[in-house]
Amino acid sequence: MRKRSRTVALCIFGATAFALAGCREEQVDAQAFPDLESCKAAAAAGDGLLTVADCDAAIEEAQQLHVESAPRYESLSVCEEQHGKDACGSEEQVASSGSGSIFMPLLTGYLIGNMLGGRGGYARSQPLYRTSDGKFTNAAGSSVYSGNSGKAKLNSTQFSKPQPTMGKAPMTKATAAARGGFGKSGGLRGYGG
């Protein structure tokens, strides 16, 4: 009788571990770069997750997401409260479109995920912005990172397309404060070199 109980317990434990593993989010290799040149240099040196062509495509995608989904503010002062002094510009300057009366953060890097694994896999990307405390955040403000360069394993959901902000009402001081500040909702992540 005892042997059967032990076998049943092991089977239940194994099934539970398997079920929990199935619930975990998919992890992808990710790398952050402050600019296109650093991505291409890492790809050329063979120490990046991407090829030079991947860098071009992923950074083009991040720049498009920046234009469509970067946080927008009603004034330069509100933008700088969220992103730091000299980290913002008018929508017209930053996105090369829109009006001069809406303000957006400047791009300070790119987060690129290798969705298929291995060099030359399918790359997804996100723009990175400085936060007021000197860290970095994505366009949705859902995650905060300690740096804008380095490698890490991240959940694939970090590369989900953010909600568009283009054409929507810009954040005021009150709406930015109501959400706890831009980029305050995610967990801090670091990058190793």
KAKA-V575964 format. One record per pair of residues at least 6 apart in sequence whose ideal C-beta (glycine too) atoms are under 6 Angstrom apart, sorted by the first residue. I is the first residue (numbers start at 1). J is the second residue. D is the distance in Angstrom with one decimal. If there is no record, write none. Layout:
# KAKA-V575964
i: {I & I}
j: {J & J}
d: {D & D}
This chain:
# KAKA-V575964
i: {25 & 26 & 27 & 28 & 28 & 28 & 29 & 29 & 30 & 30 & 30 & 31 & 31 & 31 & 32 & 32 & 32 & 32 & 32 & 32 & 33 & 33 & 34 & 34 & 34 & 36 & 39 & 40 & 40 & 42 & 43 & 43 & 43 & 43 & 49 & 50 & 51 & 54 & 58 & 58 & 58 & 59 & 61 & 62 & 62 & 62 & 65 & 65 & 66 & 66 & 67 & 68 & 68 & 69 & 69 & 69 & 69 & 70 & 70 & 71 & 72 & 72 & 72 & 72 & 73 & 73 & 73 & 73 & 74 & 74 & 76 & 76 & 78 & 78 & 79 & 79 & 80 & 82 & 82 & 82 & 82 & 83 & 83 & 83 & 84 & 84 & 87 & 87 & 87 & 88 & 88 & 89 & 90 & 90 & 91 & 91 & 91 & 91 & 92 & 92 & 94 & 102 & 105 & 107 & 108 & 108 & 108 & 108 & 109 & 109 & 110 & 111 & 111 & 112 & 112 & 113 & 113 & 114 & 115 & 115 & 116 & 124 & 126 & 127 & 128 & 128 & 129 & 131 & 131 & 135 & 135 & 136 & 136 & 137 & 137 & 139 & 140 & 141 & 141 & 142 & 142 & 143 & 144 & 144 & 144 & 145 & 146 & 147 & 150 & 150 & 150 & 152}
j: {155 & 156 & 153 & 113 & 115 & 156 & 49 & 114 & 113 & 152 & 154 & 49 & 112 & 151 & 109 & 111 & 148 & 149 & 150 & 191 & 39 & 110 & 109 & 148 & 149 & 59 & 55 & 52 & 55 & 48 & 50 & 51 & 52 & 55 & 114 & 123 & 120 & 123 & 112 & 123 & 125 & 110 & 125 & 110 & 125 & 127 & 127 & 139 & 107 & 127 & 95 & 164 & 166 & 139 & 162 & 164 & 165 & 104 & 139 & 182 & 102 & 104 & 165 & 170 & 79 & 103 & 170 & 171 & 170 & 172 & 88 & 103 & 173 & 176 & 88 & 103 & 88 & 132 & 176 & 181 & 182 & 105 & 129 & 130 & 130 & 132 & 105 & 106 & 130 & 103 & 105 & 106 & 100 & 103 & 98 & 99 & 102 & 104 & 98 & 100 & 104 & 170 & 129 & 127 & 128 & 129 & 130 & 148 & 128 & 148 & 125 & 126 & 128 & 123 & 125 & 124 & 159 & 121 & 122 & 124 & 122 & 159 & 138 & 139 & 136 & 148 & 137 & 137 & 183 & 144 & 146 & 145 & 148 & 144 & 183 & 162 & 162 & 182 & 183 & 185 & 186 & 186 & 183 & 186 & 188 & 189 & 190 & 191 & 191 & 192 & 193 & 191}
d: {4.2 & 4.4 & 4.6 & 4.5 & 5.7 & 5.0 & 5.0 & 4.5 & 4.5 & 5.4 & 4.4 & 5.1 & 5.6 & 4.9 & 5.7 & 5.0 & 5.2 & 5.4 & 5.9 & 5.7 & 4.3 & 5.2 & 4.7 & 5.0 & 5.6 & 5.0 & 3.8 & 5.2 & 5.1 & 3.2 & 5.2 & 5.4 & 4.7 & 5.5 & 4.3 & 5.7 & 4.9 & 4.6 & 4.5 & 4.1 & 4.0 & 5.4 & 4.9 & 4.6 & 4.1 & 4.6 & 5.6 & 5.7 & 5.6 & 4.1 & 4.6 & 4.9 & 5.3 & 4.4 & 4.1 & 5.4 & 5.5 & 4.7 & 5.8 & 5.3 & 5.1 & 5.6 & 5.0 & 4.2 & 4.1 & 4.7 & 5.2 & 5.1 & 4.5 & 5.1 & 5.9 & 5.0 & 5.1 & 5.9 & 3.7 & 4.1 & 5.4 & 5.8 & 5.8 & 6.0 & 4.2 & 4.2 & 5.9 & 5.4 & 5.3 & 5.1 & 5.7 & 5.6 & 4.8 & 5.1 & 5.4 & 6.0 & 4.5 & 5.8 & 3.4 & 5.7 & 4.2 & 5.4 & 5.6 & 4.6 & 4.5 & 4.9 & 4.1 & 5.3 & 5.5 & 5.8 & 4.8 & 5.7 & 3.7 & 3.3 & 5.6 & 4.4 & 5.6 & 5.4 & 4.6 & 5.0 & 4.7 & 4.4 & 4.4 & 5.5 & 4.7 & 3.9 & 4.6 & 5.4 & 4.7 & 5.2 & 5.6 & 5.3 & 4.7 & 5.2 & 5.8 & 4.6 & 4.8 & 5.2 & 3.2 & 4.2 & 4.0 & 4.6 & 4.3 & 5.8 & 4.8 & 3.4 & 5.3 & 5.1 & 5.3 & 4.9 & 4.3 & 5.0 & 2.6 & 5.6 & 5.2 & 5.2}
